[in-house]
Amino acid sequence: MRGIDKRFGAVHANRAVDLTVAAGTVHGIVGENGAGKSTLMSILYGFYQADGGEIEIEGRTARISGSREAISLGIGMVHQHFMLVDTLSALDNVMLGAEPTFRLTPARATVRAGLQALMDRTGLVVALDAAVAELPVGERQRLEILKALYRGARILILDEPTAVLTPLETEQLFATLRQLREQGTTILLITHKLKEIMALCDRVTVMRQGAVVLDAEIADTSVDGLAEAMVGRRVNLAASAAARAPGEALVRARDLRWRDGLGVERLKGVSLALHRGEIVGVAGVSGNGQSELLDALSGLLAPQQGALTVGARGFTPERWLDPATARTLRIAHVPEDRHKRGLVLPFAAWESAVLGYLGRYCTAGWMQHPRMKSDTAQMMDAWDVRPRNPALRSSKFSGGNQQKLVLAREALPEPEVLLVGQPTRGVDIGAIEFIHGRLRAMRDAGGAVLVVSSELDEILALADRVIVMNAGAIVGELPIAECSESALGRLMGGAVH
């Protein structure tokens, strides 16, 4: 790609970008949220057309006016948020738009045979007859990669591929990508996780404010060097001690038990306390009850057994906390999935920024739109949301800026208790430093913060006390001074402390 230039109105997303990727290599592309990485790859895949510059594929100039042309040139893309139809089978998702014949039965047989050969060659095994909605996240991602390879992809673009994967699923993905590289596939990897770049890539390109600021062999750089190139300064993600000893308990949960609709017990007698002036980290492999715990504490889920105390208020399963009451008790909640629960993507940013707090902006039944927009502009300034455009559709912001918008909304009322799920999922290293600083500031101001994260580095950097969950139960609780990756890893695996 030579001299690629792209504007979206006043936003200069790509500034004369040059990018050369060698065949049969893994090439990392990193940068802050809004640095232009995804825009550049979307131009390569035909989602956008560049305002200037040219693209050359395998020695020939290419005009890519849409994804169909990109696919015909052997380019495939796996997006951060999967492009799958949940109600269709895995097989039908691969076949959709690439049917070899209009007769479905022979078409399915042809596609099944091709996919089976691909699975045998790559090790990407997927249950082809299962509905996508029934597949675990790791298997959905394998399906996306298979879909691209089935369409003949020799150049594979992966956008934040590990953002929703467990550590084990990440290891399995990396093993697959190394095998694909050995078989000649060229891989472009967009990620915020610099350790992954160092572990997997042959070369890396760093972008900042739409331009390339570093292009180097992996052997010639380091995590610290990449972080500094991304942000333009040194980044400090080291842990910081609590400002003082924690105060009284603001929230107490006792013996929470909850079974899902299939009768599976997701919470097994969970008890915890959240104290003023403390960050409590919840560690565990995704799917071990952390999500259900967040939902119970925020009022989105009523357990079948247990009790909850918030200040002087008590709640039982018969009359459980609800989200509106939680807000009046100064409990704020940042959900794990910002797209499903944190934002309405077609809404303008100023509309998403008031969700759950409309009462502040309503007078005699009339909504005060100018005040909503003004407050959103202030939130964007305070939380460094880019671009600072309250009228921009929520879906148009990068993942990290969407996350900062949700955090800003929940922090504006100055809650006493902040419940945060995956605070920096899909967020760049500069934004991670910023968000961590804000969470510590809330703690230091006397708030109680509960952080659920699948990133052990994040738990170790943020928490004053760590709770580890496995199979719906708390299997260990440690002060941060006694925590290490190995100690937490053993507990996450089910070893009882």
Residue pairs with C-beta under 8 A, 6 or more apart in sequence:
1 17
1 18
1 19
1 20
1 40
1 43
1 44
1 53
1 54
1 55
1 56
2 18
2 53
2 54
2 55
2 56
3 16
3 17
3 18
3 52
3 53
3 54
4 14
4 16
4 17
4 18
4 19
4 40
4 43
4 50
4 52
4 53
4 55
5 14
5 15
5 16
5 17
5 50
5 51
5 52
5 53
6 12
6 13
6 14
6 36
6 39
6 40
6 43
6 48
6 50
6 51
7 13
7 51
10 387
11 387
12 210
13 36
13 39
13 210
14 36
14 39
14 40
14 43
14 50
14 210
15 36
15 209
15 210
15 211
16 52
16 53
16 211
17 36
17 40
17 53
17 207
17 210
17 211
17 212
18 212
19 29
19 40
19 205
19 212
19 215
21 27
21 155
21 186
21 188
21 203
22 186
22 202
22 203
23 58
23 184
23 186
24 181
24 184
24 185
24 186
25 181
25 186
25 187
25 202
25 203
26 177
26 178
26 181
26 187
26 189
26 200
26 201
26 202
27 186
27 187
27 188
27 189
27 201
27 202
27 203
27 204
27 205
28 189
28 190
28 191
28 197
28 200
28 201
28 203
28 204
28 205
28 218
29 37
29 40
29 41
29 188
29 189
29 190
29 204
29 205
29 207
30 37
30 190
30 191
30 192
30 194
30 197
30 204
30 205
30 206
30 207
30 226
30 230
30 428
31 37
31 206
31 207
31 208
31 230
31 428
32 208
32 230
32 231
32 400
32 428
32 429
32 430
32 431
33 386
33 398
33 399
33 400
33 401
33 427
33 428
33 431
34 386
34 387
34 397
34 398
34 400
34 401
35 207
35 208
35 209
35 210
35 230
35 428
36 207
36 209
36 210
36 211
37 190
37 207
38 159
38 190
38 398
39 48
40 207
41 77
41 157
41 159
41 188
41 190
42 48
43 49
43 50
43 55
43 64
44 55
44 64
44 70
44 75
44 157
44 188
45 64
45 67
45 70
45 75
45 77
45 157
46 64
46 65
46 66
46 67
46 68
46 69
46 70
47 67
49 64
49 65
54 61
55 61
55 62
55 63
55 64
56 62
57 73
57 74
57 75
57 155
58 74
62 69
62 73
63 69
64 70
64 73
64 75
67 77
70 77
71 151
71 152
71 153
73 155
74 152
74 153
74 154
74 155
75 153
75 154
75 155
75 157
76 147
76 148
76 149
76 151
76 153
76 155
76 156
76 157
77 148
77 156
77 157
77 158
77 159
78 141
78 144
78 145
78 148
78 156
78 157
78 158
78 159
78 161
79 144
79 159
80 159
80 160
80 161
80 163
80 399
80 426
81 339
82 140
82 141
82 144
83 144
84 93
84 132
84 140
84 143
84 144
85 92
85 93
85 96
85 132
86 131
86 132
86 133
87 131
87 132
87 133
88 96
88 131
88 132
89 128
89 129
89 130
89 131
89 132
90 126
90 127
90 128
90 129
90 130
90 131
90 132
90 135
90 143
91 108
91 111
91 112
91 115
91 128
91 129
92 108
93 132
93 143
93 147
94 111
94 115
94 143
94 146
94 147
94 150
95 107
95 108
95 111
98 111
98 150
98 151
99 107
99 111
100 106
100 107
100 110
100 111
101 107
101 110
111 150
112 128
114 150
115 126
115 128
115 146
115 150
118 124
118 146
118 149
118 150
119 125
119 126
119 146
121 183
122 146
122 149
122 176
122 179
122 180
122 183
123 175
123 176
123 179
124 142
124 145
124 146
124 149
124 176
125 142
126 135
126 139
126 142
126 143
126 146
127 135
127 139
132 140
132 143
135 143
137 164
137 165
137 169
137 286
138 165
138 166
138 169
138 172
138 173
141 161
141 165
141 169
141 173
142 173
142 176
145 156
145 158
145 176
148 156
149 156
149 185
153 185
154 184
154 185
154 186
155 185
155 186
155 187
155 188
156 180
156 185
156 186
156 187
156 188
157 188
157 190
158 177
158 187
158 188
158 189
158 190
158 191
159 190
160 190
160 191
160 192
160 399
160 426
161 173
161 189
161 191
162 169
162 170
162 173
162 191
162 193
162 196
163 399
163 425
163 426
164 286
164 425
165 173
166 285
166 286
166 287
166 454
167 285
167 454
168 285
170 196
174 196
174 199
174 200
177 187
177 189
177 200
178 200
180 187
181 187
189 196
189 197
189 200
189 201
191 197
192 400
192 426
192 427
192 428
192 429
192 432
194 223
194 226
194 227
194 429
195 223
197 204
197 218
197 226
198 218
198 222
198 223
198 226
201 218
202 217
202 218
203 215
203 216
203 217
203 218
204 214
204 215
204 216
204 218
204 221
204 226
205 212
205 214
205 215
206 212
206 213
206 214
206 215
206 226
206 229
206 230
207 213
208 229
208 230
208 231
208 232
213 229
214 221
214 225
214 226
214 229
224 234
224 235
227 234
227 235
227 429
227 430
228 234
228 235
230 428
230 429
230 430
231 429
231 430
231 433
235 429
235 430
235 433
236 433
237 429
237 432
237 433
237 436
237 457
237 461
238 461
239 460
239 461
239 462
239 480
240 440
241 464
242 277
242 278
242 279
242 443
242 444
242 464
243 277
243 443
243 444
244 277
245 277
246 275
246 276
246 277
246 278
246 464
247 275
247 276
247 277
247 446
248 275
248 276
249 273
249 274
249 275
249 276
250 274
250 275
250 276
250 310
250 311
250 416
250 417
250 448
251 273
251 274
251 297
251 308
251 309
251 310
251 331
251 417
251 448
252 272
252 273
252 274
252 308
252 309
253 270
253 271
253 272
253 273
253 296
253 297
253 306
253 307
253 308
253 309
254 271
254 306
254 307
254 308
254 309
255 269
255 270
255 271
255 305
255 306
255 307
256 267
256 269
256 270
256 271
256 293
256 296
256 303
256 305
256 306
256 308
257 265
257 267
257 268
257 269
257 270
257 303
257 304
257 305
257 306
258 265
258 266
258 267
258 292
258 296
258 301
258 303
258 304
258 305
259 265
259 266
259 304
260 266
265 472
266 289
266 292
266 472
267 289
267 292
267 293
267 296
267 303
267 306
267 472
268 289
268 471
268 472
268 473
269 473
270 289
270 293
270 306
270 469
270 472
270 473
270 474
271 474
272 280
272 467
272 474
274 280
274 417
274 448
274 449
274 450
275 448
276 416
276 446
276 447
276 448
277 443
277 444
277 446
277 447
277 448
278 443
278 448
278 449
278 464
278 465
279 439
279 440
279 443
279 449
279 450
279 451
279 462
279 463
279 464
279 465
280 448
280 449
280 450
280 451
280 463
280 464
280 465
280 466
280 467
281 451
281 452
281 453
281 458
281 459
281 462
281 463
281 465
281 466
281 467
282 290
282 293
282 450
282 451
282 452
282 453
282 459
282 466
282 467
282 468
282 469
283 453
283 456
283 459
283 466
283 467
283 468
283 469
283 488
283 491
283 492
284 290
284 454
284 468
284 469
284 470
284 492
285 454
285 470
285 492
286 454
288 469
288 470
288 471
288 472
288 492
289 469
289 471
289 472
289 473
290 421
290 452
290 469
291 336
291 421
291 452
292 301
292 472
293 452
293 469
294 300
294 333
294 335
294 336
294 419
294 421
294 450
294 452
295 301
296 302
296 303
296 306
296 308
297 308
297 321
297 331
297 419
297 450
298 321
298 323
298 326
298 331
298 333
298 419
299 320
299 321
299 322
299 323
299 324
299 325
299 326
299 331
300 323
300 333
302 317
302 320
303 317
303 320
304 317
305 317
306 316
306 317
307 314
307 315
307 316
308 314
308 315
308 316
308 320
308 321
309 315
310 321
310 326
310 329
310 331
310 417
311 329
313 329
315 321
321 329
323 333
323 356
326 333
327 356
327 357
327 413
329 417
330 413
330 414
330 415
330 416
330 417
331 415
331 416
331 417
331 418
331 419
332 410
332 411
332 413
332 415
332 417
332 418
332 419
333 410
333 418
333 419
333 420
334 342
334 406
334 407
334 410
334 418
334 419
334 420
334 421
334 423
335 341
335 342
335 406
335 421
336 421
336 422
336 425
336 452
337 421
338 399
338 402
338 403
338 406
339 345
339 402
342 352
342 402
342 406
343 352
343 355
343 394
343 402
343 405
343 406
344 351
344 352
344 355
344 394
345 393
345 394
345 395
346 393
346 394
346 395
347 393
347 394
348 390
348 391
348 392
348 393
348 394
349 376
349 380
349 385
349 389
349 390
349 391
349 392
349 393
349 394
349 397
349 405
350 369
350 372
350 373
350 376
350 390
350 391
351 372
351 394
352 394
352 405
352 406
352 409
353 372
353 375
353 376
353 379
353 390
353 405
353 408
353 409
354 360
354 361
354 372
354 375
354 376
354 409
355 409
356 409
357 409
357 412
357 413
358 367
361 367
361 368
361 369
361 371
361 372
362 368
373 390
373 391
375 412
376 390
377 388
377 390
379 385
379 405
379 408
379 409
379 412
380 388
380 389
380 390
380 405
380 408
381 388
382 408
383 404
383 405
383 407
383 408
383 411
383 434
383 438
384 404
384 431
384 434
385 397
385 401
385 404
385 405
385 408
386 397
386 398
386 401
387 397
394 402
394 405
397 405
399 425
399 426
399 427
400 424
400 426
400 427
400 428
400 431
401 431
403 423
403 424
403 425
403 426
403 427
403 431
403 435
404 431
404 434
404 435
407 420
407 423
407 435
407 438
410 418
411 418
411 438
411 442
414 445
415 447
416 446
416 447
416 448
417 447
417 448
417 449
417 450
418 439
418 442
418 447
418 448
418 449
418 450
419 450
420 439
420 449
420 450
420 451
420 452
421 452
422 452
422 453
422 454
423 435
423 439
423 451
423 453
423 458
424 431
424 432
424 435
424 436
424 453
424 455
424 458
425 454
427 435
432 458
436 458
436 461
436 462
439 449
439 451
439 462
440 462
442 449
443 449
443 464
451 458
451 459
451 462
451 463
453 459
453 462
456 485
456 488
456 489
459 466
459 483
459 488
460 480
460 483
460 484
460 485
460 488
463 480
463 483
464 479
464 480
465 477
465 478
465 479
465 480
466 476
466 477
466 478
466 479
466 480
466 483
466 488
467 474
467 476
467 477
468 474
468 475
468 476
468 477
468 478
468 488
468 491
468 492
468 497
469 475
470 491
470 492
470 493
470 494
471 494
475 491
475 494
475 495
475 496
475 497
476 491
476 496
476 497
477 497
478 487
478 488
478 497
491 497
